[in-house]
Amino acid sequence: MIATQRAERAAVDVFIRAACAEDQSYIASTLMHSIRTPRGLPMPKRDSNAVVDYLLDAKGVRLLVACNEDGKIVGWLCWSPLTATRLVHYVYVRKDWRQRGIAKALMSGAHLDDERSSLVYTLKGLSADWLLDLYPHAVYVPIQEAIS
């Protein structure tokens, strides 16, 4: 488990910690909204419900949250720890907190900032372009393929 830590890479004062049960409704809500309105093909509600359920319940999936000084979640990261590659399912940062290093701090907190290993991502959202700007060699694998 990842201990609470001050994010050193963020341009603002946030704390990174492992998600807890009380965080799941917020994470599920923001993930559901994000994957139902992607830039790519819209995901039917039935499929998005199944993806959210899988990601929040699967043994091999981890969640980190970034919180402000009041304890409010300002971003979160969903990933699966693997040895040969970095597998990121989704990164979310509140709109008014974007471009402040929150996503990078979450990636660092999950030890996903090692440029030597490949980066695979499984879900696309409205703001997914930042990922390709920061990681131009990232590879998209649809979640249905990654979890099958």
Secondary structure, 3 states (H helix, E strand, C coil): CCCCEECCCCCCCCEEEECCHHHHHHHHHHHHHHHHCCCCCCCCHHHHHHHHHHHHHCCCCEEEEEECCCCCEEEEEEEECCCCEEEEEEEEECHHHCCCCHHHHHHHHCCCCCCCCEEEECCCCCCCHHHHHHCCCCEECCHHHHCC
